[in-house]
Amino acid sequence: MVLIRPRVTDYYGISLPQAQLDFAIPFFDEDIPLYVDPFLLWKSPSQQDQALHTSIINSFNHLNFLLQKGRETDAKEILILASECEEVGLGHSKSRKGIRVGPNKAREILALFQDIPEYGKDGFSHFEEIQLYVRDISTDRVSDICCSFIKSFLIDFTIQQCEQIGIPVKRSVVPRLYDYRQNRFLVDQQVYLPVNPENEEPVIFVPKRWLRFTPWINFDDYFRDYCPRDEIFNPGEPEDPVKVLNYNRENYGVVRHYVEAKERTQEDCKNDPLFKQIPVSSAKRKLAAIENLPSGKVDKADRKYEDYLVQLLASLLYPDLDFAEAQSRTDSGVLIRDLIFYNNRSIDFLREIHEDYGNRQLVFELKNVKTIEREHINQLNRYLNTGLGRFGVFVTRNRLPRAMFQNTIDLWSGQRRCIIALTDEDLSLMVNVFESKQRPPIDIVKKKYVEFRRACPS
């Protein structure tokens, strides 16, 4: 069975949508484009989250203790090891592989304890403040340091989630697990975790409630809204961020005021969902744009049609179908755009598609043509031969001509393959029910499938 952008749950046949799970479902072959924000742990009403934040801050501030004891080498080693946490798979890497900070960057971070007296005396209350002083320390690095210091908790959380939903685990080796009592990274630890089937490397889950695209405290936000630019840059001078970092080291009070402002507005700090539906108004605008497009390729109408549909269908079909990928493929020299969805089997219709046609994922082929022809059907049928399952969907402008509809009936009769078509009229109905919220839009897809099956010979 072919899987596009495989996730842990899909690989092991767990039919739960992302919306129903407490953790962000990891991909096997790439990162999730979100990050742990330690501020969410700090502001959480959960005593457990608050305690974890305290442990992170204490672990980071322990580096200052080591410096004061003349153990800079030990402090630098700990910081380097903490700077990458591959097992959680957060970030933008296409291979789930990251790079730790080097010795020079670690030394630059540690120097903050010595260069800024307030940190040397009292330590950090939000270690993500290092972004405001050190170049090239940003979202991914803050997230990795956070995860490294609480990896032991994340392992326990992962095991608990696997037990609850039935994901199998294997004995794995987790390198360099941090021990909060000894304030150091221990040797490799053997634990039972889910693994990547390609390389047997362990996979660790992260609670959704901690995830954001950008930390609440971050350099871009500070630079845009809080930085005293008139004091840093001369009139007409390029606004070099390095000058801001240097200024901050000499003016701790400015950074302190920024952090206090972020603490005062903490209620506005929310976790970011892995997927957010577009609002009804946007859905209606995209539908209108689609309906106003001519069929064919004039003025790149085919590409505009595809782009609008990616955004529209991903929202209309959520959460029953989690969006996997918009991909292009070539069939007989023709470039074809597809939308791939994970089949969560959350409703009877989707369970039937899985059981009868073997679809763990669903493919929607986008065709901005006036009329679906036999070659289009043959193209989609060939694609279904690759192992995606025997159910596919055309998204096109008009109903299939009688002869082409009969062609799909013949495919079902001879090979038990099912190809249905969604038209502009169906999209309009889906947007209407999306607005009314009386029915899920996927019911229109189910309706088209029921009509198709009624036309098939018994």
C-alpha positions as CSV (number, residue, x, y, z in Angstrom):
1,M,0.0,0.0,0.0
2,V,1.4,3.4,-1.1
3,L,1.2,6.2,1.5
4,I,1.9,9.8,0.6
5,R,3.6,11.7,3.5
6,P,3.1,8.8,5.9
7,R,2.2,9.6,9.5
8,V,2.7,7.3,12.5
9,T,-1.1,6.7,12.9
10,D,-1.7,5.9,9.2
11,Y,1.2,3.5,9.0
12,Y,-0.2,1.5,12.0
13,G,-3.8,1.6,10.9
14,I,-5.0,3.9,13.6
15,S,-8.1,5.6,12.2
16,L,-8.3,8.7,14.5
17,P,-8.1,12.2,13.0
18,Q,-5.6,14.8,14.3
19,A,-8.5,16.8,15.9
20,Q,-9.2,13.9,18.3
21,L,-5.7,13.3,19.5
22,D,-3.7,15.1,22.3
23,F,-0.4,15.0,20.4
24,A,0.8,16.3,17.0
25,I,0.9,13.2,14.7
26,P,4.5,12.9,13.5
27,F,5.5,12.2,9.9
28,F,8.1,9.5,9.3
29,D,10.1,11.4,6.6
30,E,9.8,15.1,7.5
31,D,9.2,17.5,10.4
32,I,6.0,19.0,11.6
33,P,6.2,22.8,10.9
34,L,5.4,23.7,14.5
35,Y,7.5,24.3,17.6
36,V,7.3,23.9,21.4
37,D,6.9,27.4,22.9
38,P,8.1,27.3,26.6
39,F,5.9,30.3,27.3
40,L,2.8,28.1,26.8
41,L,4.1,25.9,29.6
42,W,4.8,29.0,31.8
43,K,1.3,30.4,31.4
44,S,-0.5,27.1,31.6
45,P,-3.0,26.5,34.4
46,S,-1.7,22.9,34.6
47,Q,0.6,22.4,37.6
48,Q,2.4,19.8,35.6
49,D,3.1,22.2,32.8
50,Q,4.3,24.8,35.2
51,A,6.6,22.3,36.9
52,L,8.0,21.3,33.5
53,H,8.7,24.9,32.7
54,T,10.5,25.3,36.1
55,S,12.6,22.3,35.3
56,I,13.6,23.7,31.9
57,I,14.5,27.1,33.4
58,N,16.5,25.5,36.2
59,S,18.3,23.3,33.8
60,F,19.3,26.2,31.6
61,N,20.3,28.4,34.5
62,H,22.4,25.5,35.9
63,L,24.8,26.4,33.0
64,N,25.5,29.6,34.9
65,F,26.3,27.6,38.0
66,L,28.8,25.6,36.0
67,L,30.4,28.8,34.6
68,Q,30.8,30.2,38.1
69,K,32.5,27.0,39.2
70,G,35.0,27.3,36.3
71,R,33.4,24.4,34.4
72,E,32.8,26.2,31.1
73,T,33.6,23.0,29.1
74,D,30.9,21.1,30.9
75,A,28.4,23.9,30.4
76,K,29.2,24.1,26.7
77,E,28.8,20.4,26.2
78,I,25.4,20.3,27.9
79,L,24.2,23.3,25.8
80,I,25.4,21.7,22.5
81,L,23.7,18.4,23.3
82,A,20.5,20.2,24.2
83,S,20.4,22.2,21.0
84,E,18.9,19.4,18.8
85,C,16.1,16.9,19.5
86,E,15.5,14.9,16.4
87,E,13.1,12.4,17.9
88,V,10.3,14.9,18.2
89,G,10.4,15.8,14.5
90,L,9.4,19.5,14.9
91,G,10.6,22.1,12.4
92,H,11.1,22.4,8.6
93,S,13.6,19.6,7.9
94,K,12.7,17.2,5.1
95,S,14.7,14.4,6.7
96,R,14.0,14.8,10.4
97,K,17.7,15.5,10.8
98,G,19.0,18.6,12.5
99,I,22.3,20.2,13.4
100,R,23.4,21.1,16.8
101,V,25.0,24.5,17.6
102,G,28.7,24.7,17.4
103,P,31.2,25.5,20.2
104,N,31.5,29.1,19.2
105,K,27.7,29.7,19.2
106,A,27.4,27.8,22.5
107,R,30.1,30.1,24.0
108,E,28.3,33.1,22.7
109,I,25.1,32.0,24.5
110,L,26.9,31.2,27.7
111,A,28.6,34.6,27.7
112,L,25.2,36.2,28.4
113,F,25.5,35.1,32.0
114,Q,28.7,37.0,32.3
115,D,28.0,40.0,30.0
116,I,24.6,40.9,31.5
117,P,24.8,41.1,35.3
118,E,21.1,40.5,35.8
119,Y,21.3,37.1,34.2
120,G,24.5,36.3,36.1
121,K,22.8,37.1,39.4
122,D,19.2,36.0,38.9
123,G,19.3,33.7,35.8
124,F,16.7,33.6,33.1
125,S,12.9,33.5,33.8
126,H,12.2,32.8,30.1
127,F,15.3,31.3,28.4
128,E,13.9,32.1,25.0
129,E,15.1,35.7,25.6
130,I,18.5,34.4,24.2
131,Q,16.9,35.2,20.8
132,L,17.1,38.9,21.6
133,Y,20.9,38.8,22.1
134,V,22.4,36.0,19.9
135,R,22.2,35.8,16.1
136,D,20.8,32.7,14.4
137,I,19.1,31.5,17.6
138,S,15.4,31.3,16.7
139,T,12.2,29.2,16.8
140,D,13.6,25.8,16.1
141,R,16.5,26.1,18.5
142,V,14.3,27.3,21.4
143,S,12.0,24.4,20.8
144,D,14.8,21.8,20.6
145,I,16.4,23.0,23.9
146,C,13.0,22.9,25.6
147,C,12.3,19.3,24.4
148,S,15.8,18.1,25.2
149,F,15.6,19.1,28.9
150,I,12.1,17.4,29.3
151,K,12.7,14.5,27.0
152,S,12.1,12.0,29.8
153,F,8.6,13.4,30.3
154,L,7.9,13.3,26.6
155,I,8.9,9.7,26.5
156,D,6.4,8.8,29.2
157,F,3.8,10.9,27.4
158,T,4.5,9.0,24.2
159,I,4.2,5.6,25.8
160,Q,0.9,6.6,27.4
161,Q,-0.5,7.8,24.1
162,C,0.6,4.6,22.4
163,E,-1.1,2.5,25.0
164,Q,-4.3,4.4,24.7
165,I,-4.7,4.2,20.9
166,G,-2.8,1.0,20.1
167,I,0.4,2.1,18.4
168,P,3.0,-0.6,18.8
169,V,6.3,0.2,20.4
170,K,9.8,-1.4,20.2
171,R,12.8,-1.3,22.3
172,S,14.8,1.7,21.2
173,V,17.9,3.6,22.1
174,V,17.4,7.3,23.0
175,P,20.8,9.1,22.9
176,R,21.7,11.4,25.8
177,L,18.7,11.6,28.0
178,Y,18.9,14.6,30.4
179,D,18.7,13.8,34.1
180,Y,17.3,16.7,36.1
181,R,18.6,15.4,39.4
182,Q,22.2,15.2,38.2
183,N,21.9,18.1,35.8
184,R,23.6,16.3,33.0
185,F,23.0,14.2,30.0
186,L,23.3,10.5,30.7
187,V,24.6,7.8,28.4
188,D,22.2,6.3,25.8
189,Q,19.0,5.0,27.4
190,Q,16.9,2.0,26.3
191,V,13.2,2.6,26.2
192,Y,10.1,1.3,24.4
193,L,8.8,3.8,21.8
194,P,7.2,3.8,18.3
195,V,9.9,3.7,15.6
196,N,10.4,4.9,12.0
197,P,10.0,1.7,10.0
198,E,12.6,2.8,7.5
199,N,15.5,3.2,9.9
200,E,14.2,1.9,13.3
201,E,14.9,5.3,14.9
202,P,12.6,6.2,17.9
203,V,9.8,8.7,17.5
204,I,8.6,10.9,20.4
205,F,5.2,12.7,20.6
206,V,4.6,16.3,21.8
207,P,1.4,17.6,23.3
208,K,-0.5,19.8,20.8
209,R,-1.2,22.4,23.6
210,W,2.4,23.5,23.6
211,L,2.9,24.1,19.9
212,R,3.1,27.4,18.0
213,F,4.6,28.6,14.7
214,T,6.6,31.2,16.6
215,P,7.5,31.6,20.3
216,W,5.5,34.2,22.1
217,I,8.8,35.9,22.9
218,N,10.7,36.3,19.7
219,F,13.1,38.6,17.9
220,D,10.9,39.5,15.0
221,D,8.1,40.6,17.3
222,Y,10.5,42.6,19.4
223,F,12.2,44.2,16.3
224,R,8.8,45.2,14.8
225,D,6.9,46.5,17.8
226,Y,9.3,47.2,20.8
227,C,12.7,48.0,19.5
228,P,13.8,51.6,20.1
229,R,15.1,52.1,16.5
230,D,15.7,55.8,16.9
231,E,18.3,55.1,19.5
232,I,20.0,52.3,17.5
233,F,20.1,53.5,13.9
234,N,21.1,56.8,12.4
235,P,18.6,58.4,9.9
236,G,18.8,56.5,6.6
237,E,21.0,53.8,8.0
238,P,20.1,50.1,7.1
239,E,18.4,48.4,10.0
240,D,20.9,45.7,10.7
241,P,19.6,43.2,13.3
242,V,23.1,42.7,14.6
243,K,23.1,46.2,15.9
244,V,19.9,45.5,17.8
245,L,21.4,42.4,19.4
246,N,24.4,44.4,20.5
247,Y,22.2,47.2,21.8
248,N,20.2,44.8,23.8
249,R,23.3,43.4,25.6
250,E,24.0,47.0,26.8
251,N,20.4,47.8,27.6
252,Y,18.9,45.0,29.6
253,G,16.0,47.2,30.8
254,V,14.6,47.4,27.3
255,V,14.4,43.7,27.0
256,R,13.0,43.4,30.5
257,H,10.2,45.8,29.5
258,Y,9.4,43.8,26.4
259,V,9.2,40.5,28.4
260,E,7.0,42.1,31.0
261,A,4.7,43.4,28.2
262,K,4.5,39.8,26.8
263,E,3.7,38.5,30.3
264,R,0.9,41.1,30.7
265,T,-0.7,40.0,27.4
266,Q,-0.3,36.3,28.1
267,E,-4.0,35.6,27.5
268,D,-3.5,36.3,23.8
269,C,-0.8,33.6,23.6
270,K,-2.6,30.5,22.3
271,N,-1.3,27.3,20.8
272,D,-1.5,27.1,17.0
273,P,-3.6,24.3,15.5
274,L,-1.8,22.0,13.1
275,F,-4.6,22.9,10.6
276,K,-6.9,25.8,10.6
277,Q,-10.0,26.0,8.4
278,I,-10.6,29.1,6.4
279,P,-13.6,31.2,7.5
280,V,-16.9,30.9,5.7
281,S,-16.4,34.3,4.0
282,S,-13.1,33.1,2.5
283,A,-14.7,29.8,1.4
284,K,-17.5,31.8,-0.4
285,R,-14.9,34.0,-2.1
286,K,-12.9,31.1,-3.4
287,L,-16.0,29.4,-4.7
288,A,-17.0,32.6,-6.5
289,A,-13.5,32.8,-8.0
290,I,-13.7,29.2,-9.2
291,E,-17.1,29.7,-10.7
292,N,-15.9,32.8,-12.6
293,L,-12.9,31.0,-14.1
294,P,-13.1,29.7,-17.7
295,S,-12.4,26.1,-18.2
296,G,-9.1,25.2,-19.8
297,K,-5.7,26.9,-19.6
298,V,-6.4,30.4,-20.8
299,D,-4.6,33.0,-18.6
300,K,-3.4,30.1,-16.4
301,A,-7.0,29.4,-15.4
302,D,-6.1,25.7,-14.7
303,R,-3.5,26.7,-12.2
304,K,-5.7,29.2,-10.5
305,Y,-8.5,26.5,-10.3
306,E,-6.1,24.1,-8.6
307,D,-4.8,26.7,-6.1
308,Y,-8.3,27.7,-5.1
309,L,-9.4,24.1,-4.7
310,V,-6.4,23.2,-2.5
311,Q,-7.4,25.8,0.1
312,L,-11.1,25.2,-0.3
313,L,-11.3,21.4,-0.1
314,A,-8.7,21.1,2.7
315,S,-11.1,23.2,4.9
316,L,-14.4,21.8,3.7
317,L,-13.4,18.2,4.3
318,Y,-11.7,18.8,7.7
319,P,-11.8,17.1,10.2
320,D,-13.2,14.0,8.5
321,L,-10.3,14.0,6.1
322,D,-6.9,15.4,7.2
323,F,-5.1,17.1,4.3
324,A,-1.9,15.3,3.4
325,E,-0.4,17.0,0.3
326,A,-1.0,18.8,-3.0
327,Q,1.2,17.0,-5.5
328,S,1.8,17.1,-9.2
329,R,2.5,14.0,-11.3
330,T,2.9,13.4,-15.0
331,D,0.9,10.9,-17.0
332,S,1.6,10.4,-20.7
333,G,3.2,13.8,-20.9
334,V,0.3,15.6,-19.1
335,L,0.9,17.4,-15.8
336,I,-1.8,16.5,-13.3
337,R,-2.5,18.1,-9.9
338,D,-3.8,15.9,-7.1
339,L,-5.0,16.5,-3.6
340,I,-4.2,13.7,-1.2
341,F,-6.1,13.2,2.1
342,Y,-5.6,10.8,5.0
343,N,-8.6,8.5,5.4
344,N,-9.4,8.8,9.1
345,R,-12.4,6.4,8.8
346,S,-14.2,8.7,11.2
347,I,-17.6,8.1,9.6
348,D,-19.4,5.1,8.1
349,F,-18.8,6.3,4.5
350,L,-15.0,6.6,4.9
351,R,-14.9,3.2,6.7
352,E,-16.7,1.7,3.7
353,I,-14.2,3.3,1.3
354,H,-11.4,1.7,3.3
355,E,-13.0,-1.7,3.6
356,D,-14.3,-2.1,0.1
357,Y,-11.6,-0.3,-1.9
358,G,-8.5,-0.4,0.4
359,N,-8.1,3.4,0.6
360,R,-6.0,4.5,3.5
361,Q,-5.7,7.7,1.6
362,L,-8.0,9.4,-0.9
363,V,-6.9,11.1,-4.1
364,F,-8.8,14.0,-5.6
365,E,-7.7,14.7,-9.2
366,L,-8.3,18.3,-10.3
367,K,-9.5,18.9,-13.8
368,N,-10.4,22.4,-15.0
369,V,-12.0,21.1,-18.2
370,K,-15.4,21.5,-19.8
371,T,-15.8,17.8,-20.3
372,I,-14.2,14.8,-18.7
373,E,-13.0,12.4,-21.5
374,R,-12.1,8.8,-21.6
375,E,-8.3,9.6,-21.4
376,H,-8.9,11.5,-18.1
377,I,-10.6,8.5,-16.6
378,N,-7.8,6.2,-17.8
379,Q,-5.2,8.5,-16.3
380,L,-6.9,8.4,-12.9
381,N,-7.4,4.6,-13.2
382,R,-3.7,4.1,-13.9
383,Y,-2.9,6.2,-10.8
384,L,-5.2,4.0,-8.7
385,N,-3.1,1.0,-9.9
386,T,-0.1,2.4,-8.0
387,G,-1.5,1.2,-4.7
388,L,-3.4,4.2,-3.3
389,G,-6.7,2.2,-3.3
390,R,-9.4,1.6,-5.8
391,F,-11.5,4.8,-5.0
392,G,-10.7,8.1,-6.7
393,V,-12.5,11.5,-7.1
394,F,-12.5,13.9,-10.0
395,V,-13.0,17.6,-9.2
396,T,-14.2,19.2,-12.4
397,R,-16.5,21.8,-13.8
398,N,-19.5,19.8,-15.1
399,R,-21.2,16.4,-14.7
400,L,-19.7,13.5,-16.6
401,P,-21.2,12.9,-20.0
402,R,-23.5,9.9,-20.1
403,A,-20.8,7.9,-22.0
404,M,-18.1,8.8,-19.5
405,F,-20.3,8.0,-16.6
406,Q,-21.0,4.6,-18.1
407,N,-17.2,4.1,-18.5
408,T,-16.9,4.5,-14.7
409,I,-19.7,2.0,-14.2
410,D,-17.9,-0.5,-16.4
411,L,-14.7,0.0,-14.4
412,W,-16.6,-0.9,-11.2
413,S,-18.3,-3.9,-12.9
414,G,-15.0,-5.2,-14.3
415,Q,-12.4,-4.2,-11.6
416,R,-14.4,-3.1,-8.6
417,R,-12.9,0.4,-9.0
418,C,-14.9,3.5,-8.1
419,I,-14.4,6.9,-9.7
420,I,-16.8,9.7,-8.9
421,A,-16.9,13.4,-9.9
422,L,-17.5,16.6,-7.9
423,T,-18.7,19.6,-10.0
424,D,-19.0,23.3,-9.5
425,E,-22.6,22.6,-8.4
426,D,-21.4,20.1,-5.8
427,L,-18.8,22.6,-4.5
428,S,-21.5,25.2,-4.1
429,L,-23.6,22.8,-2.1
430,M,-20.5,21.9,0.1
431,V,-19.9,25.6,0.8
432,N,-23.6,26.1,1.7
433,V,-23.6,23.4,4.3
434,F,-20.2,24.6,5.5
435,E,-21.8,27.9,6.2
436,S,-25.0,26.5,7.8
437,K,-23.1,24.0,9.9
438,Q,-26.2,21.7,9.7
439,R,-24.3,19.0,7.9
440,P,-20.6,18.2,7.2
441,P,-19.6,19.0,3.6
442,I,-18.2,15.5,3.2
443,D,-21.9,14.4,3.1
444,I,-22.0,15.7,-0.5
445,V,-19.1,13.4,-1.4
446,K,-21.0,10.6,0.2
447,K,-24.1,11.6,-1.7
448,K,-22.2,11.3,-5.0
449,Y,-20.9,7.9,-4.0
450,V,-24.4,6.6,-3.2
451,E,-25.7,7.9,-6.5
452,F,-22.8,6.1,-8.3
453,R,-23.5,2.8,-6.5
454,R,-27.2,2.9,-7.2
455,A,-26.3,3.1,-10.9
456,C,-24.0,0.1,-10.7
457,P,-25.4,-3.4,-11.5
458,S,-26.1,-5.5,-8.4
